[in-house]
Amino acid sequence: MRLEAITWERLADELARHADGLSAPDGAPWLALGIDGAPAARTGGLAERVAEELRLRGRAVLVVSTEGFLRPASLRFEYGKEDPDSYADSWFDTGALWREVFGPLEAGGSGRVLPDLWDPATDRATRTPYHPLPEGGVVLVHGPLLLGHWFPFALSVHLRLSSGALRRRTEEPERWTLPAFARYEDEVGPAERADVVVRADDPGHPAWSGLPG
């Protein structure tokens, strides 16, 4: 895969410009975009940049982090607090994401999206109110292990870290998750599934694959 150097600012502008011209796969009046990457890749930073560029283009945008859709601790820690397979398979409530985020964006849906569901710090429901999106609105979902669930993204971006960079940039207490990301690479192949790949080994000098043709 050929990659070209780019700044984060230009990357956000290019992604927003491209997304602004897209339509939902099923003809719905809303769009879902995805930014996938390990926590060390800081997907939230790019998500917020793209959201701001879309707002400058007159689009209503809601940024949703998968951290707000973790399962309760009793389910996440069923096999211990540092089990990589549990992290990959059962930490994130993909069913709730389908129900509360993607379902309302389908053709004929309500457009009312739940920004988050569960607070891992308190291990309780967040009770955040639903967010009604007007027609033309965009939901930008970011977080780890997003690809491979067939989420209906109109545009998906994968922030790729080499295994060495992932280890260096992952805090020591979280390095137990590294086998989960190795498995993700092997089983899902996120760089092959994503519409856009961004190499983020050096956070100051990203490179990207360009926009889909």
VOGULO-397286 format. One line per 5 residues: for each residue x, y, z of N, C-alpha, C, O. Coordinates in steps of 0.001 Angstrom, whole numbers, plus 500000, padded with zeros to 6 digits. Layout:
REM VOGULO-397286
X Y Z X Y Z X Y Z X Y Z | ...
This chain:
REM VOGULO-397286
500844 498798 500000 500000 500000 500000 500878 501250 500000 501746 501409 500859 | 500648 502126 499039 501430 503359 498959 500803 504430 499845 499601 504688 499775 | 501637 505050 500680 501164 506083 501597 501866 507401 501306 503026 507436 500895 | 501131 508478 501530 501642 509823 501254 501598 510644 502525 500614 510601 503264 | 502656 511391 502784 502704 512237 503970 501590 513279 503929 501224 513779 502865
501065 513592 505097 499963 514562 505202 499965 515128 506619 500480 514492 507538 | 499404 516298 506800 499227 516839 508150 497861 516422 508683 496958 516096 507912 | 497719 516434 509992 496413 516103 510581 495354 517099 510136 494200 516731 509914 | 495749 518369 510006 494790 519396 509594 494277 519128 508179 493073 519170 507925 | 495201 518854 507269 494771 518582 505891 493993 517278 505810 493027 517173 505055
494415 516277 506594 493701 515002 506608 492244 515211 507021 491334 514695 506373 | 492023 515964 508095 490659 516213 508550 489851 516939 507488 488683 516624 507261 | 490483 517917 506837 489792 518667 505793 489427 517763 504615 488317 517848 504091 | 490349 516902 504197 490086 516002 503066 488989 514993 503403 488114 514723 502581 | 489039 514444 504600 488014 513475 504996 486645 514132 505081 485648 513559 504642
486595 515337 505645 485322 516035 505762 484777 516414 504388 483579 516287 504131 | 485654 516875 503517 485210 517241 502162 484631 516029 501450 483585 516118 500808 | 485309 514905 501564 484826 513692 500907 483507 513233 501524 482562 512897 500809 | 483451 513222 502850 482231 512762 503534 481048 513659 503210 479916 513183 503133 | 481293 514940 503022 480215 515887 502751 479509 515583 501438 478366 515988 501231
480196 514868 500554 479588 514518 499268 479028 513115 499209 478595 512667 498147 | 479029 512401 500348 478555 511024 500359 477075 510937 500701 476495 511859 501275 | 476484 509816 500337 475118 509480 500740 475151 508180 501521 476042 507355 501322 | 474196 507995 502400 474109 506746 503162 473846 505590 502205 473137 505758 501213 | 474414 504407 502493 474227 503257 501591 472775 502897 501338 472440 502405 500260
471900 503137 502323 470492 502752 502155 469602 503945 501817 468375 503837 501840 | 470223 505081 501505 469443 506253 501140 468882 507034 502317 468082 507948 502114 | 469276 506703 503539 468811 507434 504715 469354 508869 504693 470354 509137 504028 | 468708 509786 505408 469154 511181 505386 470298 511492 506341 470667 512655 506501 | 470870 510462 506982 471994 510665 507893 473165 509800 507450 473001 508823 506719
474365 510190 507918 475567 509431 507601 476227 508932 508878 476177 509599 509912 | 476852 507745 508804 477705 507244 509874 479125 507111 509328 479348 506469 508302 | 480068 507716 510017 481479 507608 509676 482196 506903 510817 481785 507021 511971 | 483259 506173 510513 483988 505443 511541 485475 505734 511500 486082 505756 510429 | 486067 505960 512679 487518 506092 512801 487984 505022 513771 487716 505093 514971
488682 504030 513239 489091 502847 513979 490567 502941 514355 491385 503427 513575 | 490896 502477 515545 492298 502436 515941 492433 502118 517411 491509 502343 518193 | 493576 501599 517785 493855 501319 519188 493833 502610 520001 494037 503687 519440 | 493590 502529 521310 493610 503755 522127 494882 504572 521949 494841 505801 521999 | 496022 503895 521739 497287 504610 521563 497297 505462 520305 498092 506396 520204
496436 505163 519348 496373 505947 518110 495558 507219 518275 495577 508082 517397 | 494847 507348 519379 494092 508573 519694 493075 508916 518617 493130 509982 518005 | 492162 508007 518403 491136 508220 517389 490262 509433 517687 489750 510074 516770 | 490093 509746 518964 489233 510869 519330 489735 512189 518796 488937 513057 518442 | 491052 512358 518729 491603 513611 518212 491231 513842 516763 490805 514936 516394
491388 512815 515937 491012 512956 514525 489506 513101 514385 489032 513875 513553 | 488748 512364 515190 487290 512462 515123 486822 513893 515376 485955 514396 514661 | 487381 514539 516371 486976 515908 516688 487385 516871 515584 486650 517812 515284 | 488545 516651 514976 488984 517515 513873 488036 517395 512674 487629 518397 512086 | 487695 516165 512328 486794 515946 511197 485417 516531 511510 484788 517147 510649
484954 516334 512745 483651 516875 513135 483622 518389 512976 482642 518945 512480 | 484688 519052 513392 484730 520512 513286 484719 520954 511823 484060 521932 511472 | 485446 520235 510974 485445 520581 509546 484060 520378 508936 483633 521170 508096 | 483363 519338 509344 482013 519110 508833 481053 520189 509321 480173 520624 508578 | 481221 520615 510556 480347 521689 511077 480571 522981 510309 479633 523739 510067
481824 523228 509927 482104 524422 509119 481417 524351 507762 481177 525377 507125 | 481103 523140 507324 480382 522940 506066 478870 522895 506283 478117 522569 505365 | 478434 523219 507486 477006 523309 507766 476348 522011 508182 475120 521930 508216 | 477141 520982 508504 476563 519703 508896 476460 519609 510416 477369 520023 511135 | 475349 519065 510894 475221 518733 512313 475974 517431 512555 475778 516460 511824
476838 517397 513575 477698 516236 513812 477627 515831 515278 477652 516672 516177 | 477537 514532 515496 477627 513968 516841 478793 512995 516862 478842 512065 516057 | 479733 513201 517778 480873 512306 517934 480551 511295 519030 480179 511672 520141 | 480695 510025 518715 480387 508940 519647 481632 508097 519847 482204 507588 518883 | 482053 507947 521095 483188 507095 521429 482686 505728 521891 481711 505638 522637
483352 504673 521446 482943 503341 521891 483213 503136 523390 482693 502188 523980 | 484008 503999 524006 484212 503907 525455 482897 504084 526209 482754 503608 527335 | 481945 504765 525589 480642 504938 526221 479718 503755 526022 478573 503768 526473 | 480220 502724 525341 479413 501534 525094 480145 500275 525560 480072 499222 524927 | 480856 500413 526689 481448 499243 527313 480360 498445 528025 479351 499005 528454
480570 497145 528148 479642 496312 528905 479891 496500 530399 480952 496990 530783 | 478942 496124 531245 479163 496197 532696 480390 495387 533115 480785 494439 532436 | 480984 495774 534241 482198 495115 534722 481990 493622 534944 482913 492834 534734 | 480806 493225 535362 480562 491804 535615 480727 490973 534352 481073 489794 534427 | 480483 491574 533192 480653 490875 531920 482063 491060 531370 482657 490119 530843
482594 492269 531493 483943 492518 530975 484986 491676 531717 485932 491172 531109 | 484809 491529 533017 485838 490883 533836 485491 489440 534198 486021 488890 535163 | 484608 488839 533427 484192 487467 533737 485386 486518 533770 485402 485582 534570 | 486381 486740 532920 487561 485874 532862 488807 486604 533365 489929 486272 532983 | 488596 487595 534222 489696 488377 534774 489774 489750 534142 489185 490001 533091
490507 490630 534793 490583 492015 534330 491591 492245 533217 491643 493336 532649 | 492392 491238 532896 493404 491411 531864 493401 490227 530911 494438 489611 530668 | 492246 489917 530380 492113 488819 529423 491974 489396 528018 490949 490008 527717 | 492968 489224 527149 492919 489847 525815 491736 489375 524968 491159 490163 524220 | 491372 488097 525081 490255 487605 524275 488937 488235 524722 488081 488548 523893
488776 488420 526026 487571 489100 526509 487524 490540 526002 486470 491044 525616 | 488693 491193 526010 488753 492573 525504 488308 492629 524049 487559 493522 523651 | 488773 491670 523264 488435 491663 521841 486986 491275 521583 486353 491803 520669 | 486460 490353 522384 485156 489756 522078 483977 490335 522851 482857 490348 522341 | 484206 490811 524066 483032 491104 524897 483116 492384 525722 482210 492652 526512
484165 493179 525569 484209 494430 526333 483252 495470 525760 482630 496220 526512 | 483131 495521 524442 482330 496573 523813 480968 496015 523421 480863 494934 522840 | 479938 496771 523751 478561 496318 523536 478140 496655 522105 477482 497666 521857 | 478529 495792 521177 478213 496049 519771 476710 495992 519517 476202 496687 518637 | 475999 495170 520283 474544 495129 520135 473911 496462 520474 472992 496909 519788
474399 497103 521531 473874 498420 521907 474237 499470 520868 473439 500366 520590 | 475432 499371 520290 475799 500308 519229 474857 500170 518036 474417 501171 517470 | 474547 498936 517655 473586 498730 516567 472229 499329 516935 471602 500012 516126 | 471789 499067 518151 470434 499461 518560 470305 500979 518763 469330 501592 518328 | 471303 501571 519430 471169 502959 519869 471844 503978 518952 471534 505168 519013
472759 503521 518110 473485 504453 517232 473147 504211 515763 472694 505121 515068 | 473367 502987 515294 473200 502732 513860 471742 502506 513462 471328 502934 512385 | 470969 501852 514300 469567 501605 513982 468783 502877 513708 468058 502942 512715 | 468907 503899 514563 468159 505135 514317 468569 505870 513041 467845 506749 512574 | 469726 505516 512474 470199 506194 511266 469766 505490 509986 470049 505971 508889
469087 504366 510114 468630 503642 508932 467487 504395 508254 466816 505218 508876 | 467278 504105 506980 466144 504701 506272 464866 504393 507038 464605 503236 507368 | 464077 505405 507321 462870 505229 508116 463108 505285 509606 462163 505152 510384 | 464377 505482 510035 464699 505567 511449 464317 506913 512039 463848 507811 511341 | 464529 507028 513343 464127 508242 514055 465170 509346 514004 464836 510519 514173
466443 508985 513772 467508 509975 513839 467885 510363 515256 468697 511264 515461 | 467288 509675 516253 467589 509965 517669 468654 508974 518134 468390 507780 518275 | 469863 509490 518369 471020 508655 518688 471392 508827 520156 471352 509935 520693 | 471752 507724 520794 472217 507783 522182 473733 507954 522173 474436 507069 521685 | 474267 509069 522697 475713 509310 522628 476547 508338 523444 477674 508022 523062
476014 507858 524562 476726 506883 525387 475712 506157 526257 474591 506623 526463 | 476133 505013 526758 475210 504146 527490 475710 503779 528877 474924 503683 529820 | 477042 503569 529006 477573 503022 530247 478832 503769 530668 479708 504036 529846 | 478917 504102 531947 480086 504781 532502 480960 503742 533187 480580 503222 534236 | 482136 503420 532617 482965 502376 533231 483524 502775 534590 483868 501906 535391
483623 504075 534864 484164 504516 536154 483189 504209 537289 483600 503756 538357 | 481912 504451 537059 480905 504181 538083 480250 502824 537908 479579 502326 538812 | 480449 502220 536725 479810 500949 536349 478291 501065 536452 477607 500192 536985 | 477800 502168 535924 476357 502422 535902 475966 503053 534571 476807 503592 533851 | 474684 502974 534260 474170 503628 533055 474397 505133 533159 474282 505708 534242
474717 505765 532045 475016 507195 532058 473768 508070 532132 473828 509195 532628 | 472642 507561 531642 471395 508332 531592 471512 509584 530713 470789 510559 530917 | 472403 509550 529761 472524 510647 528799 471290 510674 527905 470860 509624 527428 | 470713 511846 527667 469522 511901 526802 469862 511609 525346 471006 511756 524917 | 468855 511197 524604 469020 510965 523176 469295 512290 522461 468823 513350 522871
470064 512196 521393 470434 513370 520608 469745 513293 519250 470101 512443 518433 | 468762 514164 518986 468078 514115 517687 468916 514791 516606 469315 515946 516754 | 469179 514070 515523 469949 514619 514418 469010 515098 513316 468099 514368 512926 | 469213 516301 512813 468413 516748 511671 468837 516007 510408 469887 515364 510383 | 468034 516097 509378 468415 515505 508094 469743 516105 507637 469980 517306 507765
470592 515245 507108 471927 515682 506723 472936 515571 507848 474118 515854 507651 | 472482 515161 509034 473382 515028 510174 474330 513848 510029 474065 512904 509283 | 475439 513919 510756 476498 512914 510679 476826 512420 512083 476968 513213 513014 | 476943 511105 512225 477453 510510 513456 478846 509977 513165 479042 509208 512224 | 479805 510387 513970 481190 509983 513787 481569 509091 514966 481749 509576 516084
481690 507796 514716 481993 506818 515759 483487 506523 515738 484055 506268 514676 | 484127 506555 516901 485560 506260 516944 485883 505340 518112 485189 505321 519129 | 486959 504578 517935 487397 503674 518980 488084 502451 518409 488275 502358 517197 | 488459 501507 519268 489186 500314 518820 488259 499214 518316 487087 499147 518687 | 488808 498357 517466 488153 497109 517056 486796 497350 516390 485868 496559 516559
486685 498444 515634 485396 498817 515044 485062 498041 513780 483893 497792 513484 | 486085 497664 513043 485836 497018 511759 485635 495522 511959 486142 494939 512917 | 484898 494914 511056 484608 493494 511192 483245 493204 511781 482857 492040 511883 | 482501 494238 512176 481143 494067 512707 480085 494445 511676 478891 494395 511972 | 480504 494820 510479 479594 495222 509408 478780 496469 509766 477653 496642 509302
479370 497336 510603 478709 498605 510872 478577 499377 509554 479505 499366 508746 | 477447 500044 509325 477182 500668 508019 477843 502034 507855 477159 503049 507719 | 479170 502056 507868 479886 503315 507697 479882 503731 506226 480193 502930 505345 | 479528 504977 505976 479665 505523 504624 481128 505753 504291 481514 505755 503123 | 481944 505949 505328 483388 506110 505165 484054 505596 506435 483680 505986 507541
485045 504717 506272 485764 504185 507431 487240 504493 507302 487820 504395 506220 | 487843 504869 508425 489261 505239 508486 489936 504365 509535 489416 504210 510640 | 491076 503801 509202 491838 503007 510171 493151 503711 510470 493958 503935 509567 | 493372 504063 511745 494646 504629 512179 495561 503463 512534 495375 502788 513546 | 496536 503247 511690 497384 502062 511822 498667 502370 512582 499356 503350 512298
498974 501515 513551 500247 501563 514257 500969 500238 514014 500358 499173 514098 | 502262 500304 513715 503037 499068 513643 503059 498433 515027 502768 499092 516026 | 503406 497158 515081 503419 496478 516384 504393 497156 517342 504125 497256 518539 | 505534 497624 516807 506497 498305 517665 505970 499628 518188 506123 499943 519369 | 505346 500408 517303 504790 501699 517722 503636 501499 518696 503490 502254 519657
502819 500484 518445 501701 500210 519348 502209 499886 520743 501654 500360 521735 | 503266 499079 520825 503830 498738 522134 504420 499971 522799 504190 500199 523987 | 505173 500768 522058 505813 501954 522643 504791 502949 523152 504990 503562 524201 | 503684 503120 522412 502736 504178 522739 501601 503714 523642 500761 504522 524040 | 501563 502432 523968 500563 501931 524897 501138 501967 526309 502225 501444 526556
500409 502584 527230 500880 502662 528613 501060 501267 529197 500310 500346 528873 | 502052 501121 530052 502380 499814 530630 501164 499089 531212 501009 497893 530961 | 500284 499765 531988 499144 499040 532569 498163 498496 531526 497352 497625 531840 | 498230 499004 530284 497300 498563 529238 497944 497616 528231 497293 497223 527262 | 499184 497247 528432 499869 496422 527424 499332 494988 527361 499625 494251 526420
498564 494609 528346 497939 493284 528282 496954 493188 527112 496599 492087 526693 | 496505 494352 526575 495569 494339 525446 496266 494077 524112 495589 493832 523114 | 497586 494123 524069 498299 494015 522793 497981 492730 522030 497837 492790 520809 | 497862 491568 522684 497484 490372 521928 496117 490495 521258 495882 489883 520215 | 495220 491275 521843 493903 491472 521224 494049 492210 519900 493344 491900 518940
494959 493187 519835 495148 493927 518591 495913 493100 517562 495694 493246 516359 | 496813 492229 518034 497480 491309 517107 496459 490362 516490 496515 490071 515295 | 495538 489889 517298 494478 489017 516786 493579 489773 515815 493165 489218 514798 | 493278 491018 516113 492457 491865 515236 493117 491999 513868 492452 491901 512837 | 494428 492223 513868 495156 492316 512604 495042 491020 511808 494809 491040 510599
495209 489900 512497 495201 488602 511817 493814 488206 511320 493669 487723 510197 | 492796 488411 512154 491458 487900 511842 490607 488872 511037 489796 488451 510212 | 490785 490159 511268 489926 491161 510617 490646 491855 509463 490036 492154 508437 | 491944 492109 509632 492673 492840 508596 492126 494237 508402 491661 494554 507308 | 492161 495093 509425 491509 496409 509317 492046 497282 508194 491297 498067 507612
493323 497160 507880 493878 497984 506804 493295 497610 505449 493252 498437 504539 | 492851 496375 505314 492220 495951 504057 490732 496315 504031 490167 496515 502956 | 490110 496401 505171 488676 496697 505231 488368 498192 505166 487330 498595 504641 | 489264 499000 505696 488990 500436 505792 489042 501100 504420 489774 500667 503530 | 488249 502162 504267 488297 502964 503039 489573 503791 502969 490127 504010 501893
490033 504249 504138 491227 505088 504224 492110 504541 505346 491624 504231 506434 | 493400 504427 505074 494368 503986 506081 495315 505142 506378 495822 505793 505464 | 495546 505387 507652 496474 506433 508087 497554 505792 508945 497257 505208 509988 | 498793 505896 508516 499900 505404 509345 500210 506475 510374 500516 507618 510034 | 500125 506082 511651 500273 507050 512730 501399 506688 513685 501360 507062 514857
502414 505955 513192 503526 505563 514059 504191 506782 514697 504481 506782 515893 | 504432 507819 513893 504961 509082 514395 503792 510056 514475 503310 510519 513442 | 503326 510378 515686 502135 511226 515787 502297 512597 515166 501304 513271 514894 | 503530 513023 514937 503752 514325 514323 503839 514280 512811 503840 515325 512160 | 503914 513072 512237 504085 512945 510788 503243 511787 510254 503789 510738 509911
501929 511960 510180 501087 510895 509639 501254 510761 508128 501745 511669 507457 | 500838 509617 507614 500800 509386 506163 499518 508623 505864 499038 507850 506693 | 498966 508845 504672 497675 508221 504390 497648 507588 503014 498504 507843 502167 | 496636 506750 502817 496490 506021 501563 495733 506808 500507 495654 506378 499356 | 495179 507946 500877 494343 508711 499959 492893 508305 500076 492558 507350 500778
492031 509036 499384 490606 508780 499423 490231 507637 498493 490923 507390 497505 | 489139 506933 498798 488705 505857 497895 488322 506433 496536 487805 507545 496433 | 488593 505639 495488 488310 506099 494132 486822 506089 493814 486425 506451 492706
